[in-house]
Amino acid sequence: MKGHHNNLRLRDYLDIASTACGGHCLSRKLSYGEQTMVIRSVVAATILAGGSATASFAAEPITGSVGGYMNFGLAYQSDNGDEIGVLRDGEIWLGWKGTSDNGLTFDGRVELEAYTTEDQIDENWARVSGNFGSVMIGSNDDASDAFEYGYFEAPSTKIGYFDSDASVIYSSNGGDSPAIFYTTPNISGFQAMVGWTPDYQADGLGNSQHQGDNNLVFGDDSSKWSFGAGYSGEFNGVEVDFGGGYFTIENGPDAAQGGITVTYQGFGVGVTYDQRGANDGEDDAIAVGAQYTTGPWTVAGGWSTALSGEDMNDYGIWATYAVAPGVTGTLGYEGNDTDEVGDNTVMGYMRVAF
């Protein structure tokens, strides 16, 4: 938003100064050096008052919003009881956002599960953003998860071949432990994030390390650092996204991951690597996949495999149709070679986002 002092001329600054001092300080002709001193004084006073000589911001009051999604459908899973089940899964999001007159943005969100669970409140956080980037405090995905690229999933991650709800090979990143995060500004497509939590096992309302207020979270040799960085850009119609992350847990494991996705005219390919993606987080894994979108249709699939330890493979394919704004229908299959319950999943479902 442009300020009313944009592109001020010398005479304008002198008029401002004359008004500020009752018209007496400019009763005689000023030398060039005196004019310069007056201009500097006006600019400095403007900045100290919370604005600048070239820009101003309009404050926007905090406003609330409600959003979320709901998935519903039918599923088949081999050797899982009667093998036929129903899907219902959703969340309600309560958000808020506002802007101060100095350009800072304040926002946050609380996510409620749409069914009764021990983890009734999912992610919940508050954030302050500006030209410096952003600072967030609350429960959200780790910084190492912020720039994960290189694989595809069906809506709401119900079907895939890596890190879906049915996958046996998955991302080692994640967790909603209360933490503090800093995200840099986006500079020509590049961005980075760092996070720290005092207790990587904490979730919801605090943990046992507090005195009186269970909204406080303290650690006991259980802190976790996470880092992530990535790039998103376009070259002659080719979209490129790549990034990676790393986390380390005090007295615990550490892991790294990285991936890249390239998309051109609706067709995308991706590859991702995770140091602890297979065999219950013990071994590294790689995943490759492709996706094609044309009109309301999206068709995708891929394969992931363990690179070390016990042999393990996961594979999937699905098609999604955009029925209406915010409404999709999906039919997909995901399988693996573990010979365990649910090693074959077929699911048809709809997702409604609002």
Phi, psi and omega in degrees: 000128182282142178273166183279359176254013179298140174057041180289142176271168179304315181299326179295315179298319181293323176297319178299314180296321180297319179296319183296328183253021175077013176086358184273329187286347180244028181286345176238163180288130182268148172287168180299319180295321178292322177300318180297318180296321179297314181300315181298322180295319180295314180298315180298318180296322179296316180296316179297334179281358176105005179232208176208170181282349184237354183207150173218158182234145176259124179292142176241125182296156178296127177237147181263160178213156177232131177213191178146198180202166174215131174250138177210141181175197180238152181216150171242133174225127183296135175064015179258090181059234178282358174075350177244129181219173177249151179248131167213124185203132179195173177216152172245129183250126174253118184236166175208155181199143177198167183227137177273167183286353174260012173094359178283141177250133178244126177210170181186172181203146173236127182251124180251131175292145183273016176212161183286127182206162177294333179256061187298320176263121180272236181291142178207124187203165173226149188216147173239127183233151177193198179296339181281350188115222178210151174237127181237140173231132180147191180264114179206172179300150181298159176298330179292346181264349190289335184234045177277117178232170171105004176212163184237152179219153172290163180310136180062020176058029183285327180226143178188215174213356178204122174067023173270177179295338181258000186282150171253352172243129193208171177287138177278353179278167177131196182097142181241036180292141177303129187207174172241137183232146170236130177241131181287164170297158175278116183245103179054037178095346181266141179207153180219162183211145176225143180220153177218133174234138179289336182215105185290347180266352182285151177201163178064226183270086171069201179208194184282345181270078176202167179234098175091311185255108184280007170275351177274143178234122174238159180255164174220078185057040184223027183283162181217131172253141176222146183223146177208151177207151181197175180218139173227128181199176181224135179229110179051044178087354178263118179270131182234127175230123175217153181183179181197175181205166180209140173226154176220133182250133178300126183058029181215193183281169168227163182200154177232153177210158178197154181197168179215141176234132178236129183230137178215121178050047176088346181258127182231148175229151181209154174218138180221150180233140177224128184293334181229045186268348186235161176052056178058039176081013182265335187229160182276161185211160176225149180223142177228145182200173180215156180212143177226129179239128176218121184058229181277356186262141170227127177238132184210165177182172180179186185213142175227154183209152175284137179266349179209170180071209182293140178301137180202131179226146177223142184209151181198160177208146182201163175226138181233137179239129178278105184285318182200168177306120180084000183236125178229153172240137185226140171231125184207167178227139172221137179219169176210171184252031182275345184059029178255171179303132179079022181285355171227126182231129172239130184220136171236125186204165176241148176237126178244118179249140181220000000 
